Structures are given as structure tokens and as C-alpha cells.
Amino acid sequence: MSRKAVGPNKYMLAKTLVVVGAGPGLGLEIARRFGREGFNIALIARRLESLNGLVSRLSEDGIRAESFVADIGDETTLKSAFAGIRQRFGRIDVLEFSPVPSPEGNADKYSPLTLDRTTMDRLHRVQILGAVTCVQEILPEMLERGDGAIFLTTSGSALHVMPVYTPVGIVMAGLRSYALCLNEVLAQKGVYAATVCIGVLIRRGDPLGDPARIADVYFNMYNSRNRAEQIIYAGDDLNALHDRDMVQRGVAWERPQ
């Protein structure tokens, strides 16, 4: 939990946004954008120190925020985090799911020729099973109210053939399909589901990839609810784009041959 202790009754009249996979870039700016509109903010990630830093930054802007630690690939800890959110805020109105599928181990395992089960299992547990767990945690209450919104964030590999990122493309394409299927089924039930496909580098000051600008896209979609998918794409070579992204995030990355 965050360091600021506040009684739950103070929060329960406001809507609540949950950001799963919260980080200092896009996750923080989505939280900030919804928080400015009066939303309570619940942040889920693995590292408490990082989460509390984000909570402190949001609190400086006068935004009510709490941190909840969970391994997104672990169903038990993820469900426990959602139980804590409901206890603190009483209801969940918007889910935004965007854990970054960072490479771990040997980069060669991201080639279609050398992809192994361990690499695929790790990404599947976080990006697919994690998303399913999150949706199932909040969907029954949204259906009961006839209101709510679900955003599943994907990358350019969900749309474009990128052999160098084969396992990421597999899970991102699956996540995109899941979001679009949810949209199709929930459209007449009052619950909005959509995906934002980000095919640009997320970096501050970038005309397309500035996280504050992208956060506006989410909030505008939440208000309009008129499309199942938004694609943010600059037209660059996506393989080169992702290579630069790895370098900017401090990952020692060489494209597998």
C-alpha cells in the first residue's frame, strides 16, 4: 500500500481506474490523465518502491492514488491485489492493462527458429493469462452495473509480421484478438472494451509517442466509446523501432540472425 493512510469511505463516491503494469512512462500518464478528472487511481506492478514513487508523484498533483504489489503472471497475487483495491475504493470502473513484455535471457529465443517453451510460457502467463485474470476480476461487477471500460494495450507486433520479436507478436496478437472479442460481446451490455496498439517509441517530447499525448487518446476513447481499436503508428520500420526502444530502456539487445 502507499504510505498515505486514508479511510476508504472518502474514496467510494469517486470512480476508480486500475493500471496494471504501471510504470513511470505511459502508466503514470494514464493515471495522471484520469486522476485529473477525479478518478481514484490503483497501480499494480511487482516493485513496491517503484509503485510508491509513482503514488508520490500523483499525490503531488492532488490525485488520490494507492499502490498494490502483484506478479502479473501469478494468479494468486494478482487476485489479492484486486481484493485490496475493492477494499480500499469499493468499486472499479476502468481497467488499463499494459505490462511491458521485456526480453529476458538469450535474445536468440525471440527468433521463430529458436523460440523455446520457457520464453513463450513466461510471456503467455503475463500478457494473456494476466489479462484474462484481470478482466474476470472486474467484469462481473461491471456487467451488474451495466457500465465500465476495459483497455488492453498492445504493440506494433500485434499487427505487423516481426520475426525478430516472434513470441511478443504471438501474445500481442492474442491480446488484441481478446480485446476485440470482448468489444463485440460487451457492446450491448454497457461495458466498453478496446485496444490501443502503440507502434511508436514511448518517449517524452515525441510528437506521436509522448506518453501524456497517448494518455489523452485513452481518455478520449473512454468518453466517446466509438471504436474498438486505436492504432498509433508513425510508419517507421517496426523492427528498427523496437531495437531503438530496447536500447533506450537499457536492454543489451542485438537482433537475432
Secondary structure, 3 states (H helix, E strand, C coil): CCCCCCCHHHCCCCCEEEEECCCCCHHHHHHHHHHCCCCEEEEEECCHHHHHHHHHHHHHCCCCEEEEECCCCCHHHHHHHHHHHHHHHCCCCEEEECCCCCCCCCHHHHCCCCCCHHHHHHHHHHHHHHHHHHHHHHHHHHHHHCCEEEEEEEEHHHCCCCHHHHHHHHHHHHHHHHHHHHHHHHHHHCEEEEEEEEECCCCCCCCCCCHHHHHHHHHHHHHHCCCCEEEEECCCCHHHHHHHHHHHCCCCCCCCC
